[in-house]
Structures are given as C-alpha cells and as structure tokens.
Amino acid sequence: MTRLRTIRPLFNDLVKRPFFTIGSIFLMLRPSMTTPPLNALRTFEAVARLGSFRAAADVLCVTQSAVSHQIRNLEGWLGKPLFEREGNRTQLLPHGAELARNLATSLAEIEAACARTRNTSQALVIAAIPSIAMCWLIPRLSRFRAANPMIETRIVYAIHGQDINFHDVHLAFVFSRGTPTVPNVKSQFFLGGQSAPVCSPTLLQALGRKPETDADILQLGLLHDGDPSGWRRWLEGGDARDQTADIGPTFEDFNLLRAAALSGQGVALCPLAMVRSDLEAGSLVQISDRIMTHGSDYFLLSAASANPQIVRQAQVFQDWAMAERGIELAVQERSHPAHKSQTAKSGESPERIACTMPGEL
C-alpha cells in the first residue's frame, strides 16, 4: 500500500502529459540497467560479422525489425550510435568495429568454455602444408594459445596430391600458383614464395670465401626439392648456363631439404619466408641476392561454417596470424630494406590450381 500511495501521484501526473504510454510507467519503475544487454550484444556481433541486419536476422531466426530493435537497445545503453546510417545503408563506426572485435573473441571463449563443460567441445582444425606447419605455424602456436586459452586447436597436414576436405578442416595454409579458388572457401594472400640459395655457415667456410659466381655455388653442391627444375630456372638467369643443375641429392619435401641444408650437405634453393628464422639465427646464410620468383605464394584459406562458434574462432585465428605476419614483415623491412620487394604479393592473375605444389609439402 505504501508503494501504491507513492506511485499514484506520479501516475496522475503522467496521464496528463500529451505522449503518455504504459511504457512510460515501465521505464520509470524498472531498476537502472547496470549490466550490458546480452541479447543486444549477441545481435550486434552477428550484424558486424555478417555485414547486414537481414543476414543477422536469418542466422538468429528473428525478424529484421527485431534485430533493429536490439541494436537500438544497445546504442541506448551505450549512449552513442554504433553505425553510420545513410538511407538503407549502415556502416560500423570505429568504436563499433572495436567492440565487434572484442565481442567475437569473448563470445568464442564463452562458447568454448560451455562446450568443454558439456564435453562437446569442437576443436578449430587447421591444415597446413608441412613447410608452413614446421617452419612458421608451430614455432608461433604457443603465442596464440597463450592469448586464446579457450580456443582448442587441432593441426593437421595438407597432403600433396589430395584435396583438402573443408567439411572437416576450417582453415588451411597452402602454397599456390595464383589465388586458390575453392567453392565456399575464402582465400587471402599470406606470404611471398620467392626463393634464394642458402647453405650452412660451415659449408661456406669450406669454400673459404663468399661465392662470387654461380660456378662457386655449384662447387658447394646442390640440394634438390622434389626435382632439379628449380635450380635449372635459377641458373638460367646467371653466368653458368652451360653447367648442369641435375647433380646432387633430391629430397621428397621441403622439411627434408631444409634439414640437409642445416647439416651442411649442400646449397638449397629455399623460400625465404620459410627459412627467415634460420637466417636470423645464423643457422643458414643467403649466398646470392638473385631471387627466383616463380609465381607461387602462400595463402590462408577459410571455409564457410554453419557453426557460429567455429566462425568466431576461425576469425580470431586469422586476425592473429595476419598480425604475426605483419610484425614479421615490419621487422624484416627495417632490417633488410633492400629485400622489401621479396615480401610483396606477386602480380600473378588469379587462376584455379592445386593447393600444394610438388616439392612444397
């Protein structure tokens, strides 16, 4: 009765106002919202991820009007707009884009934690050709796990001669001539595939001087990745065209070739992106500035998924991988500005080709 006596004067005052609604009383009586509206946040993340209110409505199984209502609810709680609206078009404002990125990571962690509690956790499956897996991904994977402890990952090989099953694989690192075109799979350039001759410092000491000619390099002995075709193309641009490139052991994949080069067995023609850490550590030495650009580069592929948890986790991983790549390239360009062009994307026109190439497994 006391609360009713308190409300009655307010009610009598409200009904005299020209725009009185029952909602006015509700807004007056409800407790102030001190926690974010979770449904509105989930709706906003879907709109930001999918790029439109309509697409978010389809995924969330609600009407487009309901999505708009949730966005207005969130903007009201924040006290600022999240989108710039021009007619029927909407574009995320900078603070809205930052909120969306943070939400994607947080929701992925929440969903992963709930899945583990239910014992139905689904790992993010990442396929990689062995060179990327051994030389780039695995040495850095601990940093991703430390930053995203709630995302479970499973690393598998992308095998030469076999198609990648994107029903089971969510992301893939491949080596390709031109941008790979696979149905329902997005491709983005990752690293350049330019190659140069490298060898161990001990092998270089055996020569007693830095190689000055292609004949000097041939004297050190050649190591072949799959077949001698790479060395043949590289020697075509030099001063030893009449020398044979076919002599020397052949290795079935890049990791075997790299191991042979590290142990001082000869000179290997290696993608610089895959031996960058060896060069920086002094385990290998680049013995010629002549770079071979053969039109193949490294790409990161992401498959479409109906599982929102996998979609968010895959995006978190892609953002991390591209950030790691950006840091590496920035350090490389500061240290070796003359080699800046080696990291640039080749100008090859997109064409459909195999995701892995012979010798780059």
C-alpha angles and dihedrals in degrees: 000000000000091000090047091052088051094050098044097074090048091049092050090051094049097050090058090060118098095233100042116155134167086245088065090063092046092052090048095049104038118095116256114267109247096166125062117262099257097198090051091050091051090049092048092051090053092050092049093046097045097037101231143058091234094054091047090050091053093050094045092044093234135111123275087242090058090052091051090049092053092049091051088048092054093044089051091051092048093044093227139073120262097197135047106228124207111172107300093343123094129189128187115252115226094259089047091054090050091050090050092053092050092046092052091056094043095047091048090053093047093049092046091051092049091047092052090049089054089043091236099108115156116209123223102247115214120186119199136175108248095254093057092040095052102032104034116011106041096046088056100035094093089064091055092048092049091051094042108030092161095061114087114208133197118195118204135171124258099221122217113249094018126098117239112248101225091187087073100025121067101183133018138189111210141169111230144168100235127346111319114241113206124159113259091002126112119215127203129179112252114170137354118254099215113144135207136176115271135174140168120278090240091058090049090052089056089062089051095220143040112282110259100177138030087252088062090054091049088052089061090056129249128254116205129216105214095321139357095262094101094055091044091057092044093051091050089074095050143063100272103068092137092057120095118246094191099084117099139056122302123220125205097224141014096257091058090047092050092049090052092050092048090052092054099250096134147303118310128199100226137176102253092220090062097048098038093111091048091052093048091048092049093240089121131026126210104229101185135039091210106111124201114217108190099172097254122115140170118266135187113221126197123194125217114252135189089209109093091201092056092045092054094043091048090052091050090052093047092050090050094047093049091047090052089048091050092052091049094049092046091053091046094051092049091049098040110020090168089064095052092109090059091070096049120106113261117247094237114141115243115265136161111260140145117294093231129039129213111277094014100090 
